[in-house]
Amino acid sequence: MLTSTLILLFLALSASAHFKVEYPTWRGDSLTTDTASQWIFPCANISEATSLSNRTAWSPEGGSLKMEVHHPWALTYVNLGIGTNVSAFNISLVSGFNQTGNGTFCLSETGKENLKEGLRKAGKDAKSVEGMPASLQVIQIAATGASLYNCADITFNATAALLSSSDCQNSTNVGGVAIQNAGTSTTNPQSSPAANASTPTGAAGKMGASLGLGIAGGALAMLVGL
């Protein structure tokens, strides 16, 4: 009985320490699917074949990203790969920041400038990828140093709307902090690695304007010494 209780407690703690991608719709439930594990690169061991019916229309200029997060803090990266059965997520939409707090975390417009530059390097632009499939990869690295992975499959669609300001709000005390080397001056937020992660749009993006993250709700500050 004690062993069963300990196993259930371990499973509960493991689930609570992971994260969920709510929008775009994630590829599959990596928390409850028997063969899935968020520890497995690149997409939690969930095949794209499981998400043929749940591709989300997403703006080729950077759509919204909404997650349910369960770490006090996690170094967070958002990557994109074009095509189907993506193995190379070689466009870095958000190059890395420290996501802080537990609850809902939302980027209103994810990586607009980085997406534009990544498409340019691939010989494409927002118009030429219209209707193309692609996949987002979200990585979180928490206190243990281990990486957690989730993916969401999308179709580029210029008419796809961003989440509304009411749908893209951070929970209380949830936000994002730019990563800097210890001892670096914090007087110029635009010099941070996350500066061009996204262009904020509307109310959902105003709080993150200085970091370019389009983060909704919660105060943002520079973190020194990560």
C-alpha positions in Angstrom: 0.0 0.0 0.0 2.8 2.4 0.9 4.6 1.6 -2.3 1.5 2.3 -4.4 1.0 5.6 -2.5 4.6 6.6 -3.2 4.2 5.8 -6.9 1.1 7.9 -7.2 2.8 10.7 -5.3 5.7 10.5 -7.7 3.5 10.6 -10.8 1.5 13.5 -9.4 4.7 15.5 -8.7 6.1 14.6 -12.2 3.0 15.8 -13.9 2.9 19.0 -11.9 6.5 19.8 -12.8 5.8 19.6 -16.6 4.0 21.9 -18.9 1.2 22.0 -21.4 0.9 23.9 -24.7 -2.7 25.1 -24.9 -2.4 27.2 -28.1 -1.7 26.3 -30.8 -3.2 22.9 -29.9 -0.4 20.6 -28.9 0.5 17.6 -31.0 -0.8 15.3 -28.3 -1.2 15.0 -24.5 2.4 14.3 -23.4 1.2 14.1 -19.8 -1.2 11.2 -20.0 -0.3 9.3 -23.3 1.3 6.0 -22.3 4.2 6.2 -24.8 4.9 9.9 -24.3 7.4 11.6 -22.2 8.3 15.3 -22.1 11.9 14.2 -21.5 12.2 12.8 -25.0 13.6 15.0 -27.8 12.3 16.6 -30.0 8.5 16.3 -29.4 7.9 14.1 -26.3 7.8 11.0 -28.4 4.5 12.0 -30.0 4.3 11.5 -33.7 3.0 14.1 -36.0 0.6 11.5 -37.4 -1.4 11.8 -34.2 -2.2 15.5 -34.9 -3.4 15.4 -38.5 -6.8 16.7 -37.4 -5.7 19.4 -35.0 -3.3 21.6 -37.0 -3.9 25.2 -35.9 -4.0 28.0 -38.4 -1.2 30.4 -37.4 0.0 33.7 -38.7 3.1 33.6 -40.9 4.1 36.8 -39.2 4.1 35.2 -35.7 1.0 33.8 -33.9 0.1 33.5 -30.3 1.5 30.9 -27.9 -0.2 30.0 -24.7 1.0 27.5 -22.1 0.2 26.1 -18.7 3.4 26.1 -16.7 4.3 24.4 -13.4 7.9 25.4 -12.5 8.9 28.3 -10.3 11.2 29.2 -13.2 12.3 27.6 -16.5 14.7 28.6 -19.2 12.4 28.6 -22.2 13.0 28.4 -26.0 10.5 28.4 -28.9 11.6 27.0 -32.2 9.9 26.3 -35.6 10.5 23.9 -38.4 8.8 24.1 -41.8 7.2 21.1 -43.5 5.8 17.8 -42.2 7.6 15.3 -40.0 9.9 18.1 -39.0 13.3 16.9 -37.5 15.1 20.2 -37.7 13.5 23.1 -35.8 16.0 25.5 -37.2 14.2 28.9 -36.8 14.5 30.2 -33.3 11.4 32.3 -32.6 12.3 33.0 -29.0 16.0 32.4 -28.4 15.8 32.0 -24.7 14.4 33.7 -21.6 13.6 32.8 -18.0 9.9 32.1 -17.7 8.9 32.6 -14.1 5.9 31.6 -12.0 3.3 28.9 -12.1 0.0 29.1 -14.1 -0.8 30.5 -17.5 1.9 32.1 -19.6 1.1 33.7 -23.0 2.9 35.4 -25.8 0.5 37.4 -27.9 2.7 37.5 -31.0 5.6 35.1 -31.0 8.9 35.9 -32.6 7.7 38.2 -35.5 11.1 39.6 -36.4 12.9 36.3 -35.8 10.4 34.4 -38.0 10.8 37.0 -40.8 14.6 36.6 -40.6 14.4 32.8 -40.5 12.1 32.7 -43.5 14.4 35.1 -45.4 17.4 32.8 -44.7 15.4 29.9 -46.1 14.5 31.9 -49.2 10.9 32.4 -48.2 8.7 35.1 -46.8 5.3 35.4 -45.2 3.5 35.2 -48.6 5.4 32.2 -50.0 4.7 30.0 -46.9 1.0 30.7 -47.0 -0.8 27.3 -46.6 2.4 25.5 -45.7 2.5 23.1 -42.7 5.0 23.7 -39.9 5.6 22.7 -36.3 6.5 24.7 -33.2 8.8 23.2 -30.6 8.7 24.5 -27.0 11.6 23.6 -24.7 11.7 24.3 -20.9 14.8 23.7 -18.8 14.2 23.8 -15.0 16.3 23.6 -11.9 17.5 20.0 -12.5 19.0 21.0 -15.9 16.9 18.5 -17.8 15.0 19.6 -20.9 11.3 19.1 -21.4 9.8 19.1 -24.9 6.4 19.7 -26.4 5.4 20.4 -30.0 2.4 21.9 -31.8 1.6 21.5 -35.5 0.4 24.5 -37.5 -0.6 25.7 -40.9 0.5 29.2 -42.0 -2.5 31.3 -42.7 -2.4 35.0 -43.2 -6.0 35.4 -41.9 -5.3 33.6 -38.7 -6.1 35.9 -35.8 -4.0 36.4 -32.7 -5.5 35.4 -29.3 -7.5 38.3 -27.9 -6.2 40.2 -24.9 -8.7 38.4 -22.7 -7.6 35.0 -23.9 -3.9 35.9 -23.7 -3.3 36.9 -20.1 -0.7 35.7 -17.7 -1.6 34.4 -14.3 -0.6 36.5 -11.3 3.1 36.5 -10.8 3.8 34.7 -14.1 6.1 36.5 -16.6 9.4 36.4 -18.4 12.8 37.7 -17.7 15.7 38.2 -20.2 18.8 36.2 -19.7 22.1 38.1 -19.2 25.6 37.2 -18.1 26.4 38.0 -14.5 27.7 41.5 -14.1 26.1 42.8 -17.3 24.5 46.3 -17.1 20.7 46.2 -17.0 20.2 49.8 -18.1 19.4 48.8 -21.7 16.8 46.0 -22.0 17.0 46.1 -25.8 20.5 44.6 -25.6 19.2 41.4 -24.1 19.2 38.1 -26.1 15.4 38.2 -26.1 15.1 41.7 -27.5 13.8 40.7 -30.9 11.8 37.6 -29.8 8.5 39.2 -30.7 6.7 42.4 -31.5 4.0 43.0 -29.0 0.5 43.6 -30.3 -2.4 45.2 -28.4 -3.1 44.9 -24.7 -1.7 41.4 -24.5 1.7 42.6 -25.6 2.2 45.8 -23.7 3.8 44.4 -20.6 6.6 42.8 -22.6 7.5 45.6 -24.9 10.9 46.3 -23.5 11.9 42.7 -24.0 10.1 42.2 -27.3 8.4 39.1 -25.9 4.7 40.2 -26.2 4.1 38.9 -22.7 0.7 39.5 -21.3 0.3 40.5 -17.6 2.8 40.5 -14.8 5.8 42.7 -14.2 9.1 42.0 -16.1 12.6 42.7 -14.9 16.1 41.9 -16.0 17.6 38.9 -14.3 21.4 39.0 -13.6 23.3 35.9 -12.5 21.4 33.0 -14.0 
